Amino acid sequence: MTTELSADALSGLLERARQDYQALVGRGLSLDLTRGKPAPEQLDLSEDLLSLPGGRHTSADGTDVRNYGGLQGLLELREIFAEVLQVPAGQLLAAGNSSLELMHDCLVHALLSVLPGAESRWVEQERIAFLCPVPGYDRHFALCERFGIEMIPVPMTAEGPDMDLVERLVAEDPAVKGIWCVPKYSNPSGACYSEESVARLAAMRAAAPDFRIFWDNAYAAHHLTDEPVEIADLLAACADAGHADRAFVFGSTSKITAAGAGVAFFGSSPSNVQWLLANNAKRSIGPDKVNQLRHVLFLRDADGVRAHMERQRAVLQPKFETVARILQAELGGTGLARWTDPKGGYFVSLEVPDGCAREVVGRAAEAGIVLTPAGATHPYGDDPRDATIRIAPSYPGLAELEQAIEGLTVCVRLVGYEQRAR
């Protein structure tokens, strides 16, 4: 990443960066790039949800959605998302508003009840570990930390996790019970899993008979280009490889319709689905089927989802283009940064020189630009290189986003040139 500079050239660049930073601080900004929330304009695209289901209160099979029951969720909604999530409708559950809740519950149930193929409850075993591709999603790591599950970092590549390392760790250690995966437009790098990576995940030998892939397909429909990326069908690949129970597929409409009032999905083998249903029956008499019917009437079918996501893209794409343009203009050729150019999803991953990420985030905060904490992309909040910064462009308006990214580049130049001058 480094670019050779003479002492005089470095001194000049550092002085300019210091001046730019002082000017930035003097602007008194108050900007927030911490989380990948949909912008109000995106939420407005689903405004019609609020008037639905109108006077209707029955599902396609005549079920009164106002009443108890229907733990698996409305079939017509599951049929819409079966294609999106690559799960047969009969093996898909439609639940509450958050896929994070489903991931949480799957961990709790695995700890407290016996998974299909397991020899005992996880809570009875001396050590439980998960593989965590990095950089990755901080909420996955928070779940593991919450339940005392050991996290083993695995480097991400452009085609998914380092599969040589994954295969070795899973085959050697029976305490490794799972791996977190965001397979399409991964958080935060935007990487998409290749067919080879999916095939190897499905077929690899696991020392733990109850090993599970937590397949968080959060951005399954969230494209930013005219050529949507397609990924291989993990659930089918696992079944073909003789490991039908290996995959837990998660998804939701959180960034499709209303983030606070969406629908979450769980897909897996029939035995895993029955395991989750049996456990969920102890905590709920049924999901919010009124909201599920609302989504059926609003989205209509898989084509309706695609058309809606094109409207979402029209709001998001200019923001990602703005980030790329400013990063290139201000940091291109400096040797101080690399960044991803995702084809979908919600994030851009910015890599700064080793040992600089925390200081960049700190300097930005002092200038009124709040970023996701450095280290959040790694287990226990510890990025060993202190190099990765997650950029979330979705929520701010374009003008605010421009100010925030321009300010961020000032901080990168300041910290980077200061490090070189030491």
N, C-alpha and C positions, 0 to 999 in steps of 0.2 A: 504493500500500500504506500510505502514511502517514496518520495520524490526528492532527489538530491538538490540542495540549494546552497549557494554561497552564504557566508556569514552576513554579508551586507544585504543580500536579498532576503534572508530570513529575518533580519532585524527590521527591514522595511515592512514586510508582511505582518510581523508581530505588532509593530506600532500601529499599523492601519487597523488591525483586528481590535486592538485595545480602544482605539478611538471609536470604532463602530459599536463596540460593546457599551461604552459610556453613553453614546447616543441612544442605543437601544434601551438601556436602563432609564434614561431620561424621558422616554415616551410614556412611562407609567402604564404599560399594558396589563391586561388581565385576561389571559387566554388559557384554555384548557384543552389539551390533546390526550387526556389520560385514557379514555375508554372508547371502544368502538360501538358507540350507541348510534342508532338511526337518527338522522336529523329530523326536525319537525316537518320539513317538506316531504320526507319519506313516509312519516306516519300519516300525513294528510292523504296520501294515496289510498289509504284503507279507511277513509272517513265513513264510507257507506256501511262498514261493519256495524257501526253504532246504531243504525236504523234496522238492522236485521236481528232475528229472523222475522220481524214484523208480527203478523198474527199467526204465523205457522208455529206449531210445536210438536210436529211428528217427523220422524226420520223416514227414509225410503221404505223401511220394512214396517212402518206403522208404530214404532216405539214412541211413547210420549217422552220427549227429551227433558221435560220438567221434573221427571220422577227419578227415584233411585235406580241403580242397576247399570248394566252395560259397561262392565269394567274394561272390556277390550276397546271401547270407543266405537264411534259410528263407522259402519262398514264403508259408506260412501266417501267419507273423508280418508279412510285408510286406502281406498282404491285410488284416490287422487295422488297420494304421496307414495304409493307403492313403486311407481316408476321413478320418481324423483330420488328416492332413497335406495332403490334396487333391493327391495324386500317384497315378497309376495304378500298381498293384503291379508291373507289368513295367518301370516306370521308377524304381523305388525300390530302394535298397540298404539292407540291415540289416547294421550293422558292429559296432564295438566298443562300449564303454560310454559314450563321450563325444562329443557333437556338436562340441565344441570341437576335438577331435582331427581331425574331418573338415574343419572350416574351416581349421585349420592345414595339413592335407595339401593341400587345394585351392589354397591360396596357394603352398605349396612347389612343387606340380606345375605351376602356372601360371608360376612363376618359372623352372622348370627344363625344362619341356616345352611344346610348342606347343598352346595351347587351340584347339578347333574355332573357325574363323573368324579366328584370330590370324595375323599376318604373321610373327611371331618370338616367341621366348621373352621373357617379361617381363624377365628378368635382363639381356638384351641391349639393352634400351631405356633411354634416358637418364634418364627420369623416370617413376615410377608413382605414381598418386594414387588415394585412395578418398574418397568423400563419407561423412561421419560425422554423422548426425542427432544433435543434442544438445538436452537431456541424453540420454546413451546408455550403452551397456554397456562397462565398463572393459576387459573381456577382449578385445573386438573391437579396441579401441584398442591394447592391448598387443601383439596379433598384428601390426598394422601397424608399430608401433614396432620390434618384433623384426626385421622384414624390411626396414626402411628405406623403407616405403611412406608417402608424404606423406599427411597427413590434412587434409581440408578440412571444417571444421564447417558444418553446415546446420541452421538452427533447426527444432525439432519444433513441430508444431501439434497440435490435438486430433484431426486427421484424418490425421496422418502428417507427413512432412517437408515443408518449404516447396517445393512442386512447381514454382513459377515459377523459383526459384533452381536447383533440381535440373535442370530441363530446360535452362536456359541453360548451366550448367556442363558438363553431359554433352555438349551439342551443340557447344560451342565448343572443348573441350580434349581432344585425343586421348589425353593422358596419364591422364585420368580413366578408370580401368579397372573401377571397381566402386563399390557403395554398400552399406553395412551397414543392414539393416532387421530390427527385431523387430516384426512387423506386428500382433500381437495382444497386448494387455495389456503394452505396451512397457516395457522396463526403462530407467529407473525410473518413468516418468510414468504408465504404465497406458494410454496412448493406443492406439487401434485404428485401423488404416488404413481409410479410406473406400473405397467402390467407385471413386470418381473418382480417388483417389490411385493405386490399383492399376492402373486403366486407363491412366493417364498414364505410370506407370513402365513398363508393358508396351509402350506405343506410341511413346514419345518417341524422337527421333532421337539417335543416339550417334555422336560423332566416332570413337570407338574401335570397330573391328569386333568386338573381343573383350570388350566391356563386359559385366559380370556383376552381377546383383543377388544379394547374399548374404542370402537370406531365412531368417533364424534364427527359425523358428516355435517357439520354446522353450516357449511357454505356450498351445499350441493347444488343450489340453483343461483348462486350469486356471481354471475359472470360480469366481466368488464370489457369484453371484446366481442367481435362478430363471430369468433370461433370458440364456442364453449369447450372447455376441457372435459373429456370423458375419462372416468376411471373404471378399472375392472370391478366386477361384482364380487366383493369379498365373501358374502354369505354363500353364494353358489360355489366359489372356489374352495371354501372350507368344506362344504358338503362333498364336492368331487374328490377332495384329498382325504376323505375319511375322518374329518374333524368337524362334523356338522355343528357341534356345540361351541366351537371356539369363538365365534364372532358375536359381539353385542353391538348392534348398530343404533346410533342415536341421531336424532335430528329434531328440528322444530321450525315453527313459522315465526320465531321471535324477530328475525330481521327480514321477514317477508311481509307480515301484516302489522300487528300491533305488538311491540316488544313486550309490553307488560300484560298483554291479554291474548297471547297466541296459543298454540297447541304443540305439545311435545310428542315425540314418537320413539318407540323402542321396537327394534326388529331383531329376530334371532331364530334359532331352530325351534321346532315345536316343543321340545322338552324344556328349553330355556324360557320360552314364552309361558308355559304352564307353571314353571317355577316362580316367575315373577308375578303372575296373576295370583297364585296361591298366597304369596307373601303380601301382595298389595291388598288382597281381600281383607286382611287383618287391620289395615289402616284406612281404607276408604270403601264406601258403598258404591262408588262410581265417579267418573270424571264429570267435568262441566260439559254436558252434552248440548246445552243451549249454545254455548260458544262454539262447539264443534259444528253444529248445524249452521250457525252464522258463517263459519268459514266455508262450508260446502256451498252455500248459496252465493257467497261472494266470489270464490275462486272457480267454481263450477267443475273444472277438470284439469288435467295436467297441462293442457294448452293454455288454460286460464292462468295457471301459475307462471308459465313462461312469459305470457304477455304482461302480467303484472311485474315480473322481474325485469322486463325491458324498461318499464317506467321507472323502476328503482335505479336501473343502470344509468338512465338519463340524468339522474340527480348526482349519482356517485362518480361517474367516469370523469367529469371535468375536475373534480377534486383530486383524484389520483393523478391526472395529467398535470395539474398545478404543482403537486408535490414533486413529480419527476422533473418538471421544467425548472423549478427553483433550485433543486438539489444539483442539477447539471450545471446551471448557470453559475452558482456560487461555490460549488465544491468540485465540479468536474475538473480533472487535471491537477488538482492540488495534492493528490495522494493522501488526503486526510480522511477519506470516507469511501465506502461502497454501500450500495443500497439495492434493494430488490425492485423489480418491475412486475408486480403481480398481474395475472390475467383475470383475477377475481378475488373475492373475499373482502376483508375489511381493513387490512393492515399493510404497512410498508416496514420492512426491517432495515434499519440503518446501522452499519458497522463502522465504528470509529477506531482509531489506534488503541491497542491494548493499554489498559490502565486509565482510559479517558472517559468512559461512559458516565460514571457516577458524577464526575466533575462537570461534564457537559450538562447533565440534567440539573445539577445544583446551580450552575451559572444561569441556566434558562429560568429556573424558579426565581432567582434573585431579580431577573428582568421581567417577571410577571407572566412567564410561559410555563405552565404546569404540564409535565410529561409523565408517562408511566414510569415508576421508579426503575432505575437501572438495576438489573438482576432479576426483575420480575419474570423474565423469559426463561429462567432456570430454576431447578429445584432449590428449595430453602432460600430463595432470593439471592443466590450466590452464582454470579457469572464469573467463572475462574479467570477469564481474560478481561473482564470489565470492559467489554467492547460493544455490546448489543443494546440498541435503543429501539423501542417499538413506537412507530408513528401511527396514530389513529386519525385518519383524515375525515371520517364520515360526518361527525356532528357539527363542527363549525360551519358558518357560511363561508363563501369563497373569499371574501375580503379578509375576514378574520384568519382563515387558513393561510392565506398568503403572508400575513403579518407574522403568524406563528412560525411558519417554515423559514421565512427569511431570518427571523430572530434566532431560530435554532442553528442555522448555518453560521451566523456570527459567532455563536457559542462554540461550535465545532472548530472554527478557524482559530479562535482565541486559545482554547485549551490545547488544540493540536500543535499550534506554533509555540506555545509556552513549553510544551513537553519537549519539542525539538531543541529549544534554546537552552535547556537545562544542561 
